[in-house]
């Protein structure tokens, strides 16, 4: 009943462009306190924006316009990133060839891959290549291309063309932002294109993201959430979002 009501609230807000708490309470025959709680949860999922006694569509939620430098991103949600990376490494098997992208969560996988052998790691991230090389015996393939300084990774047609020739068991990707409506989004076209090429090259796509990325949106769409088979995130993910992701066929692992 709760999930059905919240889904209808989202639909009403999108259709009308806004909705007031008192109007929603009357429509659904519940208290205004209940509606406010609904709006809080829906805002956390990135499905709408609360505003002065009501709600606005999700298109007016937090928009990202630039990518923070690697050094800055590395110090955000570090405990969550480490738990997520540890769980991700447990999905790697001896003999795998895996793709690791340039996310600051993905690089945390390196120390947990040490005992997995043989292993081949393909990456476009300079920090990932160095960490995996230093802490494991894996064969490391570094993709060529143009150097993206903000992401500390190789980008462009050379990287994409190489990825188009590969077929790997698993791709472990990070994301700058995601929500249920727009999926995975970014602010850099070159990064988005390489991520799509990584997805095409993998039999299984595993997204590593802490829950703070939920409800944010970049202006470049990378892929819908249904392009991901598994999402590993922290326990801050709202239960309603987890249920909706699972309804869409995405396995959700909370750590």
C-alpha positions as CSV (number, residue, x, y, z in Angstrom):
1,X,0.0,0.0,0.0
2,X,2.8,2.4,0.9
3,X,4.8,1.7,-2.2
4,X,1.6,2.0,-4.4
5,X,0.7,5.4,-2.8
6,X,4.3,6.7,-3.3
7,X,4.3,5.7,-6.9
8,X,1.1,7.5,-7.5
9,X,2.4,10.6,-5.7
10,X,5.4,10.6,-8.1
11,X,3.1,10.3,-11.1
12,X,0.8,13.1,-9.9
13,X,3.7,15.5,-9.3
14,X,5.2,14.8,-12.7
15,X,1.8,15.3,-14.4
16,X,0.8,18.4,-12.5
17,X,4.2,19.9,-12.1
18,X,3.7,20.2,-8.3
19,X,1.6,19.0,-5.5
20,X,0.8,20.3,-2.0
21,X,0.9,18.2,1.2
22,X,-2.7,19.0,2.2
23,X,-4.0,18.1,-1.3
24,X,-2.1,14.7,-1.3
25,X,-3.3,13.9,2.2
26,X,-6.9,14.5,1.2
27,X,-6.6,12.5,-2.0
28,X,-5.1,9.4,-0.3
29,X,-7.0,9.7,2.9
30,X,-4.0,9.8,5.1
31,X,-2.5,12.3,7.5
32,X,-0.2,15.2,6.4
33,X,2.5,13.6,8.6
34,X,2.3,10.4,6.5
35,X,2.5,12.4,3.3
36,X,5.5,14.4,4.5
37,X,7.3,11.1,5.3
38,X,6.4,9.9,1.8
39,X,8.0,13.0,0.3
40,X,11.1,12.7,2.4
41,X,11.7,9.1,1.2
42,X,10.8,10.0,-2.4
43,X,13.3,12.9,-2.4
44,X,16.0,10.6,-1.0
45,X,15.3,8.3,-4.0
46,X,15.7,11.2,-6.4
47,X,12.1,10.9,-7.6
48,X,11.0,14.4,-6.6
49,X,12.0,17.5,-4.7
50,X,10.3,18.8,-1.6
51,X,9.4,22.5,-1.7
52,X,7.5,24.8,0.7
53,X,4.7,22.5,1.8
54,X,4.7,20.3,-1.3
55,X,6.7,18.7,-4.0
56,X,8.2,19.4,-7.4
57,X,9.2,16.9,-10.1
58,X,12.6,15.2,-10.0
59,X,13.8,17.2,-13.0
60,X,14.4,20.0,-10.5
61,X,16.7,17.9,-8.2
62,X,20.4,18.3,-7.7
63,X,22.1,18.7,-11.1
64,X,25.9,18.1,-11.4
65,X,27.8,20.3,-13.7
66,X,31.5,19.2,-13.2
67,X,33.6,16.3,-12.1
68,X,35.6,16.7,-8.9
69,X,39.3,15.8,-9.1
70,X,40.3,12.3,-8.1
71,X,42.1,13.7,-5.0
72,X,38.9,15.3,-3.8
73,X,36.6,12.4,-4.5
74,X,38.9,9.9,-2.8
75,X,38.2,11.5,0.6
76,X,34.4,11.3,0.3
77,X,32.4,8.4,2.0
78,X,35.7,6.4,2.4
79,X,34.2,3.9,4.9
80,X,31.3,3.1,2.6
81,X,33.6,2.8,-0.4
82,X,35.9,0.4,1.3
83,X,33.0,-1.9,2.3
84,X,31.6,-1.8,-1.2
85,X,35.0,-2.6,-2.7
86,X,35.5,-5.5,-0.4
87,X,32.1,-7.0,-1.4
88,X,32.9,-6.4,-5.1
89,X,36.2,-8.3,-4.8
90,X,34.4,-11.3,-3.5
91,X,32.6,-11.6,-6.8
92,X,35.9,-12.1,-8.7
93,X,37.0,-15.7,-9.4
94,X,40.4,-17.2,-10.3
95,X,40.7,-17.2,-14.1
96,X,38.5,-14.1,-14.6
97,X,39.3,-11.2,-16.9
98,X,37.7,-8.1,-15.4
99,X,37.3,-4.5,-16.3
100,X,37.9,-1.8,-13.7
101,X,37.0,1.8,-14.5
102,X,38.3,5.0,-13.0
103,X,35.9,5.3,-10.0
104,X,37.4,6.1,-6.6
105,X,35.4,3.2,-5.1
106,X,36.7,0.7,-7.7
107,X,40.3,1.4,-6.9
108,X,39.6,0.2,-3.3
109,X,39.2,-3.3,-4.7
110,X,42.9,-3.6,-5.4
111,X,44.1,-5.0,-2.0
112,X,41.3,-7.5,-1.9
113,X,42.3,-9.0,-5.3
114,X,45.7,-10.1,-4.0
115,X,44.8,-13.8,-3.4
116,X,42.9,-14.3,-6.7
117,X,45.1,-16.0,-9.3
118,X,45.3,-16.2,-12.2
119,X,43.6,-12.9,-12.9
120,X,43.6,-10.3,-15.8
121,X,42.6,-6.7,-15.1
122,X,41.8,-4.3,-17.9
123,X,41.5,-0.7,-16.9
124,X,41.7,2.8,-18.2
125,X,42.5,4.3,-14.8
126,X,46.1,5.1,-14.0
127,X,45.6,4.8,-10.2
128,X,43.9,1.5,-10.6
129,X,46.6,0.1,-12.8
130,X,49.3,1.2,-10.3
131,X,47.4,-0.2,-7.2
132,X,46.6,-3.5,-8.8
133,X,50.2,-3.9,-10.1
134,X,51.6,-3.1,-6.6
135,X,49.2,-5.3,-4.5
136,X,48.5,-8.3,-6.7
137,X,50.1,-10.6,-9.2
138,X,47.4,-10.0,-11.8
139,X,48.2,-9.3,-15.4
140,X,47.3,-5.7,-16.0
141,X,46.2,-4.3,-19.3
142,X,46.1,-0.5,-19.4
143,X,44.0,1.0,-22.2
144,X,45.5,3.7,-24.4
145,X,43.9,7.0,-25.3
146,X,43.9,10.6,-24.3
147,X,44.6,11.4,-20.7
148,X,41.7,12.9,-18.8
149,X,43.3,14.8,-15.9
150,X,40.1,15.1,-13.8
151,X,39.5,11.4,-13.9
152,X,43.1,10.3,-14.1
153,X,42.1,7.9,-16.9
154,X,42.5,7.3,-20.6
155,X,39.6,8.3,-22.8
156,X,38.6,8.7,-26.4
157,X,38.5,6.6,-29.5
158,X,41.7,4.6,-28.9
159,X,40.3,3.4,-25.5
160,X,36.8,2.7,-27.0
161,X,38.2,0.8,-30.0
162,X,40.2,-1.4,-27.8
163,X,37.2,-2.1,-25.6
164,X,35.2,-3.0,-28.7
165,X,37.6,-5.9,-29.3
166,X,37.3,-7.4,-25.8
167,X,34.9,-9.7,-24.1
168,X,35.3,-10.0,-20.3
169,X,33.5,-11.8,-17.5
170,X,32.7,-8.8,-15.3
171,X,33.0,-5.0,-15.5
172,X,33.1,-3.1,-12.2
173,X,32.0,0.5,-12.7
174,X,31.5,3.6,-10.6
175,X,29.2,6.4,-11.4
176,X,29.1,10.1,-10.7
177,X,25.3,10.1,-10.2
178,X,22.2,8.0,-10.6
179,X,18.5,8.0,-10.1
180,X,15.7,5.7,-11.1
181,X,14.3,8.0,-13.8
182,X,17.6,9.0,-15.6
183,X,19.8,6.0,-14.7
184,X,23.5,6.5,-14.6
185,X,24.6,10.0,-15.6
186,X,27.8,12.0,-15.9
187,X,29.0,15.5,-16.8
188,X,31.7,14.4,-19.2
189,X,30.9,13.0,-22.6
190,X,34.2,11.2,-23.0
191,X,33.8,9.4,-19.7
192,X,30.3,8.4,-20.5
193,X,31.4,6.9,-23.9
194,X,34.1,4.8,-22.3
195,X,31.7,3.5,-19.6
196,X,29.3,2.4,-22.3
197,X,32.0,0.6,-24.2
198,X,33.0,-1.2,-20.9
199,X,29.4,-2.2,-20.5
200,X,29.2,-3.6,-24.0
201,X,32.4,-5.6,-23.4
202,X,31.2,-7.3,-20.3
203,X,29.0,-10.4,-19.7
204,X,28.1,-8.9,-16.3
205,X,28.0,-5.3,-15.2
206,X,28.5,-4.6,-11.5
207,X,27.9,-1.0,-10.3
208,X,29.8,0.2,-7.2
209,X,28.3,3.3,-5.7
210,X,27.6,4.7,-2.3
211,X,24.1,5.9,-1.6
212,X,25.1,9.6,-1.6
213,X,25.1,9.4,-5.5
214,X,21.3,8.7,-5.5
215,X,19.1,11.6,-6.4
216,X,21.9,13.5,-8.3
217,X,21.9,13.8,-12.0
218,X,24.5,14.8,-14.6
219,X,23.4,16.2,-18.0
220,X,24.9,13.2,-20.0
221,X,23.1,9.9,-19.8
222,X,25.4,6.9,-19.6
223,X,22.9,4.0,-19.3
224,X,19.6,3.1,-17.7
225,X,19.8,1.3,-14.4
226,X,18.5,-1.8,-16.2
227,X,21.9,-2.0,-18.0
228,X,23.4,-3.1,-14.6
229,X,23.0,-6.6,-13.4
230,X,24.3,-6.0,-9.9
231,X,24.5,-2.9,-7.7
232,X,26.7,-2.9,-4.6
233,X,25.9,0.0,-2.3
234,X,25.7,0.9,1.4
235,X,22.8,0.6,3.8
236,X,21.9,4.2,3.3
237,X,20.0,3.2,0.2
238,X,16.3,3.8,0.9
239,X,14.3,0.5,1.1
240,X,11.8,1.8,-1.6
241,X,14.7,2.3,-4.0
242,X,16.0,-1.2,-3.4
243,X,12.6,-2.7,-4.0
244,X,12.2,-0.7,-7.2
245,X,15.6,-1.7,-8.5
246,X,14.9,-5.4,-7.8
247,X,11.6,-5.0,-9.5
248,X,13.6,-3.8,-12.6
249,X,15.8,-6.9,-12.4
250,X,18.8,-5.4,-10.7
251,X,20.4,-7.4,-7.9
252,X,21.1,-5.1,-5.0
253,X,23.8,-5.9,-2.4
254,X,23.9,-3.8,0.7
255,X,27.0,-3.5,2.8
